[in-house]
Amino acid sequence: MNTISLVLLVCSFIFIIMYFFISFFLFFFTVRRIEYNLKISGYDRPFSWDVIGLRTYVYVFELIQPKTLYSKPSPFDSFTSSKLIHEYKRPIDVILARLLILDGFLFIVVLFANDFFYL
């Protein structure tokens, strides 16, 4: 294996991991802000479950739904309500949700590149 390609692969993998943690923690604070606003509005416990990491990824799917979709039932309505979340979403929340989706995509690309370089 070429040394340059190995260095590029390792650097890209490290970058992806750093990028993932930065966007995940930024989005975690977005989740906490939305939950705080829901509690202020009188929703004492808007969620029926408490797994923070999984809940964050449910927010990703809820926040990137177009406006025409969140008036209809969501596949995640057993966990939370799209109408509740979308009432408090901001443009930065949607950007962070899309960053997390990009994280997953980049991680898969790096894994495929890793397999390709070792063949």
C-alpha positions in Angstrom: 0.0 0.0 0.0 1.2 3.4 -0.9 2.3 5.5 2.1 0.6 8.7 0.9 -2.7 7.0 0.4 -2.4 5.5 3.9 -1.7 8.9 5.4 -4.6 10.4 3.5 -6.9 7.7 4.7 -5.9 8.0 8.3 -6.2 11.8 8.2 -9.6 11.6 6.6 -10.8 9.1 9.1 -9.6 11.3 12.0 -11.3 14.3 10.4 -14.6 12.4 10.1 -14.5 11.3 13.7 -13.7 14.9 14.9 -16.4 16.3 12.6 -18.9 13.7 13.9 -18.3 14.6 17.6 -18.4 18.3 17.0 -21.7 18.2 15.1 -23.2 15.6 17.5 -22.5 17.7 20.5 -23.8 20.9 18.8 -26.9 19.1 17.9 -27.2 17.6 21.4 -27.5 21.2 22.7 -30.1 21.9 20.0 -32.1 18.9 21.3 -31.8 20.2 24.9 -32.9 23.7 23.8 -36.0 22.3 22.0 -36.9 20.2 25.0 -36.5 23.2 27.3 -38.9 25.2 25.1 -41.4 22.4 25.1 -41.3 22.2 28.9 -41.8 26.0 29.2 -44.8 25.7 26.9 -46.4 23.2 29.3 -45.3 19.8 27.8 -43.9 18.3 31.0 -42.6 15.1 29.4 -43.1 15.3 25.6 -41.0 12.2 25.0 -41.8 8.6 26.1 -38.2 7.5 26.2 -34.9 8.7 27.4 -32.0 7.4 25.3 -30.2 10.6 24.5 -28.2 9.5 21.5 -31.1 7.7 19.8 -33.4 10.6 20.5 -30.9 12.9 18.9 -31.0 10.9 15.7 -34.8 10.9 15.7 -34.6 14.7 15.8 -32.4 14.5 12.7 -35.2 12.8 10.8 -37.9 15.0 12.2 -36.1 18.3 11.6 -35.3 17.7 7.9 -38.9 16.8 7.0 -40.5 19.4 4.6 -43.3 21.5 6.0 -45.9 19.6 4.0 -44.9 16.4 5.7 -45.0 17.3 9.4 -48.8 18.0 9.3 -49.2 14.3 8.5 -48.4 11.4 10.8 -44.7 10.7 11.1 -43.0 7.3 11.3 -41.5 8.5 14.6 -44.8 9.7 16.2 -44.6 6.8 18.7 -41.6 8.5 20.1 -42.5 12.2 19.7 -44.7 14.5 17.7 -43.4 16.3 14.6 -45.8 19.1 15.2 -44.2 19.8 18.6 -40.7 19.8 17.3 -41.3 21.9 14.2 -42.9 24.6 16.3 -39.5 25.3 17.8 -37.1 24.6 15.0 -34.7 27.2 13.7 -32.6 27.2 10.4 -29.5 26.3 12.4 -31.3 23.2 13.7 -31.9 22.0 10.2 -28.3 22.7 9.2 -27.0 20.7 12.2 -29.4 17.8 11.3 -28.1 17.7 7.8 -24.5 17.8 9.1 -25.2 14.6 11.1 -26.6 12.9 8.0 -23.5 14.0 6.1 -21.4 12.6 8.9 -22.9 9.2 8.3 -22.4 9.5 4.6 -18.8 10.5 4.9 -18.1 7.7 7.4 -19.4 5.2 4.9 -17.3 6.7 2.1 -14.2 6.5 4.3 -15.0 2.8 5.1 -15.3 2.0 1.4 -12.1 3.9 0.6 -10.4 1.9 3.3 -11.5 -1.4 1.7 -10.6 -0.1 -1.7 -7.0 0.8 -0.7 -6.4 -2.5 0.9 -7.5 -4.6 -2.1 
